[in-house]
Amino acid sequence: MLKRLVNHPIFYFGCLALVILVFLLMAFTYAHQLPSRVDEGSFLIKGYYYWTGKYQPFEDYGPWTNNMPLAYYIPGLAQVVFGPGLRTGRYFMIFLTLLNFTALFLLVLRLKGKWWALLAILPLAINPSLISMYVQAVSEGVV
Protein backbone atom coordinates (compact mmCIF):
# COMPACT_ATOMS: atom_id res chain seq x y z
CA MET A 1 0.00 0.00 0.00
CA LEU A 2 2.73 2.46 0.98
CA LYS A 3 4.83 1.58 -2.06
CA ARG A 4 1.87 2.23 -4.37
CA LEU A 5 1.25 5.58 -2.69
CA VAL A 6 4.89 6.65 -2.96
CA ASN A 7 5.05 5.67 -6.63
CA HIS A 8 1.89 7.58 -7.50
CA PRO A 9 2.72 10.79 -9.43
CA ILE A 10 0.04 12.84 -7.69
CA PHE A 11 1.59 12.09 -4.29
CA TYR A 12 5.03 13.17 -5.51
CA PHE A 13 3.80 16.40 -7.10
CA GLY A 14 1.74 17.11 -4.01
CA CYS A 15 4.86 16.82 -1.85
CA LEU A 16 6.80 19.03 -4.25
CA ALA A 17 4.03 21.63 -4.32
CA LEU A 18 3.85 21.59 -0.51
CA VAL A 19 7.60 22.24 -0.21
CA ILE A 20 7.42 25.15 -2.66
CA LEU A 21 4.30 26.55 -0.98
CA VAL A 22 5.95 26.45 2.45
CA PHE A 23 8.99 28.23 1.03
CA LEU A 24 6.88 30.92 -0.64
CA LEU A 25 4.82 31.53 2.50
CA MET A 26 7.92 31.86 4.65
CA ALA A 27 9.75 33.98 2.06
CA PHE A 28 6.93 36.49 1.62
CA THR A 29 6.43 36.64 5.38
CA TYR A 30 10.11 37.42 5.91
CA ALA A 31 10.12 39.87 2.98
CA HIS A 32 7.48 41.95 4.76
CA GLN A 33 8.70 41.54 8.34
CA LEU A 34 12.49 41.82 8.23
CA PRO A 35 13.90 45.29 8.84
CA SER A 36 16.01 46.84 6.12
CA ARG A 37 19.78 46.70 6.39
CA VAL A 38 22.19 49.36 5.19
CA ASP A 39 23.75 46.99 2.63
CA GLU A 40 20.36 46.16 1.21
CA GLY A 41 19.47 49.74 0.41
CA SER A 42 22.98 50.36 -0.87
CA PHE A 43 22.82 47.53 -3.40
CA LEU A 44 19.40 48.61 -4.59
CA ILE A 45 20.03 52.32 -4.97
CA LYS A 46 23.48 51.93 -6.52
CA GLY A 47 22.14 49.41 -8.99
CA TYR A 48 19.28 51.71 -9.85
CA TYR A 49 21.67 54.65 -10.35
CA TYR A 50 23.99 52.54 -12.51
CA TRP A 51 21.15 51.41 -14.77
CA THR A 52 19.68 54.89 -15.11
CA GLY A 53 23.08 56.42 -15.89
CA LYS A 54 23.27 58.73 -12.90
CA TYR A 55 26.55 57.11 -11.85
CA GLN A 56 29.02 54.63 -13.30
CA PRO A 57 30.85 51.95 -11.31
CA PHE A 58 34.18 53.16 -9.90
CA GLU A 59 33.43 56.72 -11.02
CA ASP A 60 35.50 59.51 -9.47
CA TYR A 61 33.57 61.03 -6.57
CA GLY A 62 30.74 58.55 -7.17
CA PRO A 63 29.30 56.12 -4.64
CA TRP A 64 31.79 53.76 -3.06
CA THR A 65 31.75 50.48 -4.97
CA ASN A 66 33.28 47.84 -2.72
CA ASN A 67 31.96 44.89 -4.76
CA MET A 68 32.02 43.97 -8.41
CA PRO A 69 29.53 45.98 -10.50
CA LEU A 70 27.37 42.93 -11.28
CA ALA A 71 26.42 42.74 -7.60
CA TYR A 72 24.74 46.11 -8.07
CA TYR A 73 23.48 45.70 -11.62
CA ILE A 74 21.43 42.56 -10.91
CA PRO A 75 19.25 44.04 -8.11
CA GLY A 76 19.20 47.35 -9.98
CA LEU A 77 17.66 45.68 -13.01
CA ALA A 78 14.58 44.77 -11.00
CA GLN A 79 14.39 48.36 -9.78
CA VAL A 80 14.42 49.72 -13.34
CA VAL A 81 11.89 47.20 -14.68
CA PHE A 82 9.40 47.11 -11.78
CA GLY A 83 10.05 50.41 -10.02
CA PRO A 84 12.37 51.35 -7.18
CA GLY A 85 11.71 50.15 -3.69
CA LEU A 86 12.69 47.64 -1.06
CA ARG A 87 9.74 45.37 -1.78
CA THR A 88 10.70 45.13 -5.45
CA GLY A 89 14.24 44.09 -4.52
CA ARG A 90 13.03 41.48 -2.07
CA TYR A 91 10.50 40.00 -4.49
CA PHE A 92 13.23 39.82 -7.11
CA MET A 93 15.41 37.92 -4.66
CA ILE A 94 12.58 35.43 -4.05
CA PHE A 95 12.40 34.94 -7.81
CA LEU A 96 16.17 34.35 -7.98
CA THR A 97 15.93 31.84 -5.14
CA LEU A 98 13.22 29.94 -7.02
CA LEU A 99 15.52 29.88 -10.05
CA ASN A 100 18.26 28.48 -7.83
CA PHE A 101 15.93 25.78 -6.51
CA THR A 102 14.87 24.92 -10.06
CA ALA A 103 18.48 24.52 -11.20
CA LEU A 104 19.36 22.34 -8.21
CA PHE A 105 16.20 20.30 -8.65
CA LEU A 106 16.87 19.66 -12.36
CA LEU A 107 20.49 18.71 -11.71
CA VAL A 108 19.68 16.20 -9.00
CA LEU A 109 16.68 14.92 -10.96
CA ARG A 110 18.93 14.10 -13.87
CA LEU A 111 21.62 12.51 -11.72
CA LYS A 112 19.66 10.59 -9.07
CA GLY A 113 15.91 10.72 -9.63
CA LYS A 114 12.80 12.56 -8.59
CA TRP A 115 12.76 11.75 -4.86
CA TRP A 116 16.41 12.71 -4.44
CA ALA A 117 15.69 15.96 -6.26
CA LEU A 118 12.88 16.72 -3.83
CA LEU A 119 15.10 15.87 -0.87
CA ALA A 120 17.84 18.14 -2.25
CA ILE A 121 15.68 21.27 -2.18
CA LEU A 122 13.77 20.38 0.99
CA PRO A 123 16.39 21.58 3.54
CA LEU A 124 16.92 24.80 1.60
CA ALA A 125 13.23 25.51 1.23
CA ILE A 126 12.24 25.08 4.88
CA ASN A 127 15.29 26.50 6.70
CA PRO A 128 14.24 29.84 8.22
CA SER A 129 17.77 31.24 8.51
CA LEU A 130 18.53 30.55 4.84
CA ILE A 131 15.22 31.97 3.73
CA SER A 132 15.77 35.16 5.73
CA MET A 133 19.17 35.55 4.06
CA TYR A 134 17.92 34.79 0.56
CA VAL A 135 14.99 37.20 0.84
CA GLN A 136 17.13 40.26 1.52
CA ALA A 137 18.37 42.17 -1.51
CA VAL A 138 22.07 41.75 -0.80
CA SER A 139 24.87 40.10 -2.75
CA GLU A 140 24.65 36.80 -0.87
CA GLY A 141 21.32 35.97 -2.45
CA VAL A 142 22.54 36.88 -5.92
CA VAL A 143 25.60 34.67 -5.55
PyMOL commands that place a pseudoatom at each C-alpha (Angstrom):
pseudoatom trace, name=CA, resn=MET, resi=1, chain=A, elem=C, hetatm=0, pos=[0.000, 0.000, 0.000]
pseudoatom trace, name=CA, resn=LEU, resi=2, chain=A, elem=C, hetatm=0, pos=[2.727, 2.463, 0.984]
pseudoatom trace, name=CA, resn=LYS, resi=3, chain=A, elem=C, hetatm=0, pos=[4.828, 1.580, -2.061]
pseudoatom trace, name=CA, resn=ARG, resi=4, chain=A, elem=C, hetatm=0, pos=[1.873, 2.234, -4.367]
pseudoatom trace, name=CA, resn=LEU, resi=5, chain=A, elem=C, hetatm=0, pos=[1.250, 5.582, -2.693]
pseudoatom trace, name=CA, resn=VAL, resi=6, chain=A, elem=C, hetatm=0, pos=[4.892, 6.648, -2.962]
pseudoatom trace, name=CA, resn=ASN, resi=7, chain=A, elem=C, hetatm=0, pos=[5.050, 5.667, -6.634]
pseudoatom trace, name=CA, resn=HIS, resi=8, chain=A, elem=C, hetatm=0, pos=[1.889, 7.581, -7.500]
pseudoatom trace, name=CA, resn=PRO, resi=9, chain=A, elem=C, hetatm=0, pos=[2.723, 10.789, -9.429]
pseudoatom trace, name=CA, resn=ILE, resi=10, chain=A, elem=C, hetatm=0, pos=[0.044, 12.842, -7.686]
pseudoatom trace, name=CA, resn=PHE, resi=11, chain=A, elem=C, hetatm=0, pos=[1.595, 12.090, -4.291]
pseudoatom trace, name=CA, resn=TYR, resi=12, chain=A, elem=C, hetatm=0, pos=[5.028, 13.174, -5.514]
pseudoatom trace, name=CA, resn=PHE, resi=13, chain=A, elem=C, hetatm=0, pos=[3.801, 16.399, -7.101]
pseudoatom trace, name=CA, resn=GLY, resi=14, chain=A, elem=C, hetatm=0, pos=[1.737, 17.109, -4.014]
pseudoatom trace, name=CA, resn=CYS, resi=15, chain=A, elem=C, hetatm=0, pos=[4.859, 16.819, -1.846]
pseudoatom trace, name=CA, resn=LEU, resi=16, chain=A, elem=C, hetatm=0, pos=[6.803, 19.032, -4.248]
pseudoatom trace, name=CA, resn=ALA, resi=17, chain=A, elem=C, hetatm=0, pos=[4.029, 21.631, -4.316]
pseudoatom trace, name=CA, resn=LEU, resi=18, chain=A, elem=C, hetatm=0, pos=[3.854, 21.587, -0.506]
pseudoatom trace, name=CA, resn=VAL, resi=19, chain=A, elem=C, hetatm=0, pos=[7.597, 22.245, -0.209]
pseudoatom trace, name=CA, resn=ILE, resi=20, chain=A, elem=C, hetatm=0, pos=[7.423, 25.151, -2.662]
pseudoatom trace, name=CA, resn=LEU, resi=21, chain=A, elem=C, hetatm=0, pos=[4.303, 26.549, -0.984]
pseudoatom trace, name=CA, resn=VAL, resi=22, chain=A, elem=C, hetatm=0, pos=[5.954, 26.454, 2.455]
pseudoatom trace, name=CA, resn=PHE, resi=23, chain=A, elem=C, hetatm=0, pos=[8.993, 28.235, 1.031]
pseudoatom trace, name=CA, resn=LEU, resi=24, chain=A, elem=C, hetatm=0, pos=[6.882, 30.924, -0.637]
pseudoatom trace, name=CA, resn=LEU, resi=25, chain=A, elem=C, hetatm=0, pos=[4.817, 31.530, 2.503]
pseudoatom trace, name=CA, resn=MET, resi=26, chain=A, elem=C, hetatm=0, pos=[7.921, 31.863, 4.653]
pseudoatom trace, name=CA, resn=ALA, resi=27, chain=A, elem=C, hetatm=0, pos=[9.746, 33.979, 2.063]
pseudoatom trace, name=CA, resn=PHE, resi=28, chain=A, elem=C, hetatm=0, pos=[6.929, 36.491, 1.621]
pseudoatom trace, name=CA, resn=THR, resi=29, chain=A, elem=C, hetatm=0, pos=[6.430, 36.636, 5.382]
pseudoatom trace, name=CA, resn=TYR, resi=30, chain=A, elem=C, hetatm=0, pos=[10.107, 37.421, 5.908]
pseudoatom trace, name=CA, resn=ALA, resi=31, chain=A, elem=C, hetatm=0, pos=[10.119, 39.869, 2.982]
pseudoatom trace, name=CA, resn=HIS, resi=32, chain=A, elem=C, hetatm=0, pos=[7.485, 41.948, 4.757]
pseudoatom trace, name=CA, resn=GLN, resi=33, chain=A, elem=C, hetatm=0, pos=[8.697, 41.543, 8.341]
pseudoatom trace, name=CA, resn=LEU, resi=34, chain=A, elem=C, hetatm=0, pos=[12.490, 41.820, 8.233]
pseudoatom trace, name=CA, resn=PRO, resi=35, chain=A, elem=C, hetatm=0, pos=[13.896, 45.287, 8.836]
pseudoatom trace, name=CA, resn=SER, resi=36, chain=A, elem=C, hetatm=0, pos=[16.009, 46.838, 6.120]
pseudoatom trace, name=CA, resn=ARG, resi=37, chain=A, elem=C, hetatm=0, pos=[19.784, 46.695, 6.385]
pseudoatom trace, name=CA, resn=VAL, resi=38, chain=A, elem=C, hetatm=0, pos=[22.189, 49.356, 5.187]
pseudoatom trace, name=CA, resn=ASP, resi=39, chain=A, elem=C, hetatm=0, pos=[23.753, 46.995, 2.633]
pseudoatom trace, name=CA, resn=GLU, resi=40, chain=A, elem=C, hetatm=0, pos=[20.357, 46.161, 1.213]
pseudoatom trace, name=CA, resn=GLY, resi=41, chain=A, elem=C, hetatm=0, pos=[19.473, 49.738, 0.411]
pseudoatom trace, name=CA, resn=SER, resi=42, chain=A, elem=C, hetatm=0, pos=[22.982, 50.356, -0.867]
pseudoatom trace, name=CA, resn=PHE, resi=43, chain=A, elem=C, hetatm=0, pos=[22.824, 47.530, -3.400]
pseudoatom trace, name=CA, resn=LEU, resi=44, chain=A, elem=C, hetatm=0, pos=[19.397, 48.609, -4.595]
pseudoatom trace, name=CA, resn=ILE, resi=45, chain=A, elem=C, hetatm=0, pos=[20.034, 52.318, -4.968]
pseudoatom trace, name=CA, resn=LYS, resi=46, chain=A, elem=C, hetatm=0, pos=[23.482, 51.930, -6.522]
pseudoatom trace, name=CA, resn=GLY, resi=47, chain=A, elem=C, hetatm=0, pos=[22.140, 49.406, -8.991]
pseudoatom trace, name=CA, resn=TYR, resi=48, chain=A, elem=C, hetatm=0, pos=[19.279, 51.708, -9.854]
pseudoatom trace, name=CA, resn=TYR, resi=49, chain=A, elem=C, hetatm=0, pos=[21.672, 54.645, -10.352]
pseudoatom trace, name=CA, resn=TYR, resi=50, chain=A, elem=C, hetatm=0, pos=[23.990, 52.538, -12.511]
pseudoatom trace, name=CA, resn=TRP, resi=51, chain=A, elem=C, hetatm=0, pos=[21.145, 51.407, -14.773]
pseudoatom trace, name=CA, resn=THR, resi=52, chain=A, elem=C, hetatm=0, pos=[19.675, 54.889, -15.110]
pseudoatom trace, name=CA, resn=GLY, resi=53, chain=A, elem=C, hetatm=0, pos=[23.080, 56.417, -15.893]
pseudoatom trace, name=CA, resn=LYS, resi=54, chain=A, elem=C, hetatm=0, pos=[23.267, 58.735, -12.896]
pseudoatom trace, name=CA, resn=TYR, resi=55, chain=A, elem=C, hetatm=0, pos=[26.554, 57.111, -11.852]
pseudoatom trace, name=CA, resn=GLN, resi=56, chain=A, elem=C, hetatm=0, pos=[29.019, 54.634, -13.299]
pseudoatom trace, name=CA, resn=PRO, resi=57, chain=A, elem=C, hetatm=0, pos=[30.851, 51.950, -11.310]
pseudoatom trace, name=CA, resn=PHE, resi=58, chain=A, elem=C, hetatm=0, pos=[34.179, 53.162, -9.899]
pseudoatom trace, name=CA, resn=GLU, resi=59, chain=A, elem=C, hetatm=0, pos=[33.432, 56.721, -11.015]
pseudoatom trace, name=CA, resn=ASP, resi=60, chain=A, elem=C, hetatm=0, pos=[35.503, 59.507, -9.470]
pseudoatom trace, name=CA, resn=TYR, resi=61, chain=A, elem=C, hetatm=0, pos=[33.566, 61.033, -6.567]
pseudoatom trace, name=CA, resn=GLY, resi=62, chain=A, elem=C, hetatm=0, pos=[30.741, 58.552, -7.166]
pseudoatom trace, name=CA, resn=PRO, resi=63, chain=A, elem=C, hetatm=0, pos=[29.301, 56.121, -4.644]
pseudoatom trace, name=CA, resn=TRP, resi=64, chain=A, elem=C, hetatm=0, pos=[31.793, 53.764, -3.061]
pseudoatom trace, name=CA, resn=THR, resi=65, chain=A, elem=C, hetatm=0, pos=[31.750, 50.477, -4.971]
pseudoatom trace, name=CA, resn=ASN, resi=66, chain=A, elem=C, hetatm=0, pos=[33.278, 47.840, -2.719]
pseudoatom trace, name=CA, resn=ASN, resi=67, chain=A, elem=C, hetatm=0, pos=[31.959, 44.890, -4.763]
pseudoatom trace, name=CA, resn=MET, resi=68, chain=A, elem=C, hetatm=0, pos=[32.024, 43.968, -8.409]
pseudoatom trace, name=CA, resn=PRO, resi=69, chain=A, elem=C, hetatm=0, pos=[29.532, 45.981, -10.500]
pseudoatom trace, name=CA, resn=LEU, resi=70, chain=A, elem=C, hetatm=0, pos=[27.371, 42.933, -11.282]
pseudoatom trace, name=CA, resn=ALA, resi=71, chain=A, elem=C, hetatm=0, pos=[26.425, 42.738, -7.599]
pseudoatom trace, name=CA, resn=TYR, resi=72, chain=A, elem=C, hetatm=0, pos=[24.744, 46.106, -8.070]
pseudoatom trace, name=CA, resn=TYR, resi=73, chain=A, elem=C, hetatm=0, pos=[23.481, 45.701, -11.621]
pseudoatom trace, name=CA, resn=ILE, resi=74, chain=A, elem=C, hetatm=0, pos=[21.435, 42.560, -10.907]
pseudoatom trace, name=CA, resn=PRO, resi=75, chain=A, elem=C, hetatm=0, pos=[19.255, 44.036, -8.115]
pseudoatom trace, name=CA, resn=GLY, resi=76, chain=A, elem=C, hetatm=0, pos=[19.203, 47.347, -9.977]
pseudoatom trace, name=CA, resn=LEU, resi=77, chain=A, elem=C, hetatm=0, pos=[17.663, 45.680, -13.012]
pseudoatom trace, name=CA, resn=ALA, resi=78, chain=A, elem=C, hetatm=0, pos=[14.578, 44.765, -10.995]
pseudoatom trace, name=CA, resn=GLN, resi=79, chain=A, elem=C, hetatm=0, pos=[14.385, 48.362, -9.784]
pseudoatom trace, name=CA, resn=VAL, resi=80, chain=A, elem=C, hetatm=0, pos=[14.420, 49.721, -13.337]
pseudoatom trace, name=CA, resn=VAL, resi=81, chain=A, elem=C, hetatm=0, pos=[11.891, 47.204, -14.682]
pseudoatom trace, name=CA, resn=PHE, resi=82, chain=A, elem=C, hetatm=0, pos=[9.400, 47.108, -11.784]
pseudoatom trace, name=CA, resn=GLY, resi=83, chain=A, elem=C, hetatm=0, pos=[10.045, 50.414, -10.019]
pseudoatom trace, name=CA, resn=PRO, resi=84, chain=A, elem=C, hetatm=0, pos=[12.371, 51.354, -7.182]
pseudoatom trace, name=CA, resn=GLY, resi=85, chain=A, elem=C, hetatm=0, pos=[11.706, 50.146, -3.687]
pseudoatom trace, name=CA, resn=LEU, resi=86, chain=A, elem=C, hetatm=0, pos=[12.693, 47.641, -1.065]
pseudoatom trace, name=CA, resn=ARG, resi=87, chain=A, elem=C, hetatm=0, pos=[9.736, 45.372, -1.785]
pseudoatom trace, name=CA, resn=THR, resi=88, chain=A, elem=C, hetatm=0, pos=[10.702, 45.130, -5.452]
pseudoatom trace, name=CA, resn=GLY, resi=89, chain=A, elem=C, hetatm=0, pos=[14.239, 44.089, -4.518]
pseudoatom trace, name=CA, resn=ARG, resi=90, chain=A, elem=C, hetatm=0, pos=[13.028, 41.481, -2.067]
pseudoatom trace, name=CA, resn=TYR, resi=91, chain=A, elem=C, hetatm=0, pos=[10.499, 40.000, -4.495]
pseudoatom trace, name=CA, resn=PHE, resi=92, chain=A, elem=C, hetatm=0, pos=[13.229, 39.816, -7.114]
pseudoatom trace, name=CA, resn=MET, resi=93, chain=A, elem=C, hetatm=0, pos=[15.409, 37.916, -4.658]
pseudoatom trace, name=CA, resn=ILE, resi=94, chain=A, elem=C, hetatm=0, pos=[12.575, 35.433, -4.050]
pseudoatom trace, name=CA, resn=PHE, resi=95, chain=A, elem=C, hetatm=0, pos=[12.402, 34.940, -7.813]
pseudoatom trace, name=CA, resn=LEU, resi=96, chain=A, elem=C, hetatm=0, pos=[16.168, 34.347, -7.976]
pseudoatom trace, name=CA, resn=THR, resi=97, chain=A, elem=C, hetatm=0, pos=[15.930, 31.840, -5.140]
pseudoatom trace, name=CA, resn=LEU, resi=98, chain=A, elem=C, hetatm=0, pos=[13.223, 29.944, -7.016]
pseudoatom trace, name=CA, resn=LEU, resi=99, chain=A, elem=C, hetatm=0, pos=[15.521, 29.878, -10.052]
pseudoatom trace, name=CA, resn=ASN, resi=100, chain=A, elem=C, hetatm=0, pos=[18.257, 28.479, -7.827]
pseudoatom trace, name=CA, resn=PHE, resi=101, chain=A, elem=C, hetatm=0, pos=[15.925, 25.779, -6.506]
pseudoatom trace, name=CA, resn=THR, resi=102, chain=A, elem=C, hetatm=0, pos=[14.874, 24.916, -10.060]
pseudoatom trace, name=CA, resn=ALA, resi=103, chain=A, elem=C, hetatm=0, pos=[18.481, 24.521, -11.203]
pseudoatom trace, name=CA, resn=LEU, resi=104, chain=A, elem=C, hetatm=0, pos=[19.360, 22.336, -8.209]
pseudoatom trace, name=CA, resn=PHE, resi=105, chain=A, elem=C, hetatm=0, pos=[16.201, 20.298, -8.653]
pseudoatom trace, name=CA, resn=LEU, resi=106, chain=A, elem=C, hetatm=0, pos=[16.866, 19.660, -12.355]
pseudoatom trace, name=CA, resn=LEU, resi=107, chain=A, elem=C, hetatm=0, pos=[20.490, 18.715, -11.712]
pseudoatom trace, name=CA, resn=VAL, resi=108, chain=A, elem=C, hetatm=0, pos=[19.681, 16.196, -8.997]
pseudoatom trace, name=CA, resn=LEU, resi=109, chain=A, elem=C, hetatm=0, pos=[16.678, 14.923, -10.959]
pseudoatom trace, name=CA, resn=ARG, resi=110, chain=A, elem=C, hetatm=0, pos=[18.926, 14.096, -13.874]
pseudoatom trace, name=CA, resn=LEU, resi=111, chain=A, elem=C, hetatm=0, pos=[21.621, 12.507, -11.722]
pseudoatom trace, name=CA, resn=LYS, resi=112, chain=A, elem=C, hetatm=0, pos=[19.662, 10.595, -9.066]
pseudoatom trace, name=CA, resn=GLY, resi=113, chain=A, elem=C, hetatm=0, pos=[15.913, 10.724, -9.631]
pseudoatom trace, name=CA, resn=LYS, resi=114, chain=A, elem=C, hetatm=0, pos=[12.802, 12.562, -8.587]
pseudoatom trace, name=CA, resn=TRP, resi=115, chain=A, elem=C, hetatm=0, pos=[12.761, 11.751, -4.856]
pseudoatom trace, name=CA, resn=TRP, resi=116, chain=A, elem=C, hetatm=0, pos=[16.407, 12.713, -4.435]
pseudoatom trace, name=CA, resn=ALA, resi=117, chain=A, elem=C, hetatm=0, pos=[15.691, 15.961, -6.261]
pseudoatom trace, name=CA, resn=LEU, resi=118, chain=A, elem=C, hetatm=0, pos=[12.880, 16.724, -3.833]
pseudoatom trace, name=CA, resn=LEU, resi=119, chain=A, elem=C, hetatm=0, pos=[15.104, 15.868, -0.873]
pseudoatom trace, name=CA, resn=ALA, resi=120, chain=A, elem=C, hetatm=0, pos=[17.844, 18.141, -2.249]
pseudoatom trace, name=CA, resn=ILE, resi=121, chain=A, elem=C, hetatm=0, pos=[15.676, 21.266, -2.179]
pseudoatom trace, name=CA, resn=LEU, resi=122, chain=A, elem=C, hetatm=0, pos=[13.767, 20.380, 0.993]
pseudoatom trace, name=CA, resn=PRO, resi=123, chain=A, elem=C, hetatm=0, pos=[16.391, 21.577, 3.536]
pseudoatom trace, name=CA, resn=LEU, resi=124, chain=A, elem=C, hetatm=0, pos=[16.924, 24.798, 1.599]
pseudoatom trace, name=CA, resn=ALA, resi=125, chain=A, elem=C, hetatm=0, pos=[13.226, 25.513, 1.232]
pseudoatom trace, name=CA, resn=ILE, resi=126, chain=A, elem=C, hetatm=0, pos=[12.238, 25.081, 4.885]
pseudoatom trace, name=CA, resn=ASN, resi=127, chain=A, elem=C, hetatm=0, pos=[15.287, 26.500, 6.697]
pseudoatom trace, name=CA, resn=PRO, resi=128, chain=A, elem=C, hetatm=0, pos=[14.244, 29.845, 8.221]
pseudoatom trace, name=CA, resn=SER, resi=129, chain=A, elem=C, hetatm=0, pos=[17.768, 31.238, 8.510]
pseudoatom trace, name=CA, resn=LEU, resi=130, chain=A, elem=C, hetatm=0, pos=[18.532, 30.551, 4.844]
pseudoatom trace, name=CA, resn=ILE, resi=131, chain=A, elem=C, hetatm=0, pos=[15.220, 31.975, 3.725]
pseudoatom trace, name=CA, resn=SER, resi=132, chain=A, elem=C, hetatm=0, pos=[15.766, 35.161, 5.726]
pseudoatom trace, name=CA, resn=MET, resi=133, chain=A, elem=C, hetatm=0, pos=[19.169, 35.546, 4.063]
pseudoatom trace, name=CA, resn=TYR, resi=134, chain=A, elem=C, hetatm=0, pos=[17.923, 34.789, 0.556]
pseudoatom trace, name=CA, resn=VAL, resi=135, chain=A, elem=C, hetatm=0, pos=[14.994, 37.204, 0.844]
pseudoatom trace, name=CA, resn=GLN, resi=136, chain=A, elem=C, hetatm=0, pos=[17.130, 40.264, 1.517]
pseudoatom trace, name=CA, resn=ALA, resi=137, chain=A, elem=C, hetatm=0, pos=[18.370, 42.167, -1.513]
pseudoatom trace, name=CA, resn=VAL, resi=138, chain=A, elem=C, hetatm=0, pos=[22.075, 41.747, -0.803]
pseudoatom trace, name=CA, resn=SER, resi=139, chain=A, elem=C, hetatm=0, pos=[24.869, 40.099, -2.754]
pseudoatom trace, name=CA, resn=GLU, resi=140, chain=A, elem=C, hetatm=0, pos=[24.655, 36.796, -0.867]
pseudoatom trace, name=CA, resn=GLY, resi=141, chain=A, elem=C, hetatm=0, pos=[21.324, 35.973, -2.448]
pseudoatom trace, name=CA, resn=VAL, resi=142, chain=A, elem=C, hetatm=0, pos=[22.544, 36.882, -5.919]
pseudoatom trace, name=CA, resn=VAL, resi=143, chain=A, elem=C, hetatm=0, pos=[25.595, 34.672, -5.551]
for i in range(1, 143): cmd.bond("trace and resi %d" % i, "trace and resi %d" % (i + 1))
show_as sticks, trace
zoom trace
